[in-house]
Amino acid sequence: MNINILKNLSYGVYVVSTPNGEKSTGCIANSLMQITHDTIAVSINHKNYTNECIKKYKRFAISILGVETDDNVIPVFGFQSGHEVDKFQGVKTITVDGIEVIENSVGYIICELVNMMETETHTVFLGKITNGEILHEQIPMTYAYYHAVKNGKSPENAPTYIEEKATGDLAYKCRICGYIYEGDITKEPDTYVCPICKKGKEFFDRV
Ligand SMILES: Cc1cc2nc3c(=O)[nH]c(=O)nc-3n(C[C@H](O)[C@H](O)[C@H](O)COP(=O)(O)O)c2cc1C
């Protein structure tokens, strides 16, 4: 089997948000698609806090990220967990039908949970669309654009995660996003941050 064939599937990049008590929480997902005229499916890892909250509150929102969406949205929602942080603090949002969505995005879709299916690692949630709006006329970000132009990575919880290997003799790997730094990271200034998840060099291990 040639695993590289899977790299030819096409996706967008989204924030899937849910209620979380008085607030909202959410995570980045690329594994999302429209199933029928009013139904969306999205696959969320069992370990993600977002998974727990969708099951509890039975509703979720999708923010469609664009190429002009703020660069901090993917690091905040894709590389840290709502188990530990309030992700919506510091991100410009609007609240629609009780769920926060990303303001600087192409727009949002609101769904009510109608069904779900378990796999070994992920839950596939089926949502019936109850609301939606365009917010900004910008080009939707594709997963391919995220990788090619933003040099993006996906963490282990993402269904499309593929582990990267170092090519040189001296290299360090970011524990958060898997980014490989080729060379001696100790020579970088203390202000150095990972270009993908924005964590400091103390998050890198020698590989
Ligand atoms: C580009 C990208 C795509 C991702 N796609 C998915 C996905 O489709 N499903 C998923 O469960 N996690 C996906 N993730 C990983 C989650 O966003 C990540 O594990 C997040 O920290 C989970 O946060 P939570 O625990 O607050 O829910 C993706 C991350 C990135 C950066």
The ligand as an SDF file (V2000), in Angstrom:
LIG
                    3D

 31 33  0  0  0  0  0  0  0  0999 V2000
   -4.3910   21.4870   10.2710 C   0  0  0  0  0  0  0  0  0  0  0  0
   -4.9800   20.6710   11.3940 C   0  0  0  0  0  0  0  0  0  0  0  0
   -6.0150   19.7720   11.1290 C   0  0  0  0  0  0  0  0  0  0  0  0
   -6.5830   19.0210   12.1650 C   0  0  0  0  0  0  0  0  0  0  0  0
   -7.6250   18.1880   11.8800 N   0  0  0  0  0  0  0  0  0  0  0  0
   -8.2100   17.4950   12.8920 C   0  0  0  0  0  0  0  0  0  0  0  0
   -9.3670   16.6960   12.6270 C   0  0  0  0  0  0  0  0  0  0  0  0
   -9.8980   16.6530   11.5210 O   0  0  0  0  0  0  0  0  0  0  0  0
   -9.8850   15.9780   13.6670 N   0  0  0  0  0  0  0  0  0  0  0  0
   -9.3390   16.0160   14.9290 C   0  0  0  0  0  0  0  0  0  0  0  0
   -9.8390   15.3230   15.8280 O   0  0  0  0  0  0  0  0  0  0  0  0
   -8.2610   16.7870   15.2040 N   0  0  0  0  0  0  0  0  0  0  0  0
   -7.7030   17.5330   14.2270 C   0  0  0  0  0  0  0  0  0  0  0  0
   -6.6380   18.3460   14.4920 N   0  0  0  0  0  0  0  0  0  0  0  0
   -6.0570   18.3300   15.8560 C   0  0  0  0  0  0  0  0  0  0  0  0
   -6.8400   19.1370   16.8940 C   0  0  0  0  0  0  0  0  0  0  0  0
   -7.2000   20.4220   16.4100 O   0  0  0  0  0  0  0  0  0  0  0  0
   -5.9500   19.2970   18.1480 C   0  0  0  0  0  0  0  0  0  0  0  0
   -5.6190   18.0160   18.6630 O   0  0  0  0  0  0  0  0  0  0  0  0
   -6.5350   20.1800   19.2280 C   0  0  0  0  0  0  0  0  0  0  0  0
   -5.4920   20.5740   20.0960 O   0  0  0  0  0  0  0  0  0  0  0  0
   -7.6310   19.5220   20.0430 C   0  0  0  0  0  0  0  0  0  0  0  0
   -8.1170   20.4770   20.9720 O   0  0  0  0  0  0  0  0  0  0  0  0
   -9.1990   20.1460   22.0940 P   0  0  0  0  0  0  0  0  0  0  0  0
   -8.6080   19.1130   23.0170 O   0  0  0  0  0  0  0  0  0  0  0  0
   -9.4280   21.4540   22.7960 O   0  0  0  0  0  0  0  0  0  0  0  0
  -10.4450   19.6580   21.4270 O   0  0  0  0  0  0  0  0  0  0  0  0
   -6.0780   19.1520   13.4960 C   0  0  0  0  0  0  0  0  0  0  0  0
   -5.0550   20.0740   13.7710 C   0  0  0  0  0  0  0  0  0  0  0  0
   -4.5010   20.8210   12.7310 C   0  0  0  0  0  0  0  0  0  0  0  0
   -3.4060   21.8230   13.0560 C   0  0  0  0  0  0  0  0  0  0  0  0
  1  2  1  0
  2  3  1  0
  2 30  2  0
  3  4  2  0
  4  5  1  0
  4 28  1  0
  5  6  2  0
  6  7  1  0
  6 13  1  0
  7  8  2  0
  7  9  1  0
  9 10  1  0
 10 11  2  0
 10 12  1  0
 12 13  2  0
 13 14  1  0
 14 15  1  0
 14 28  1  0
 15 16  1  0
 16 17  1  0
 16 18  1  0
 18 19  1  0
 18 20  1  0
 20 21  1  0
 20 22  1  0
 22 23  1  0
 23 24  1  0
 24 25  2  0
 24 26  1  0
 24 27  1  0
 28 29  2  0
 29 30  1  0
 30 31  1  0
M  END
$$$$
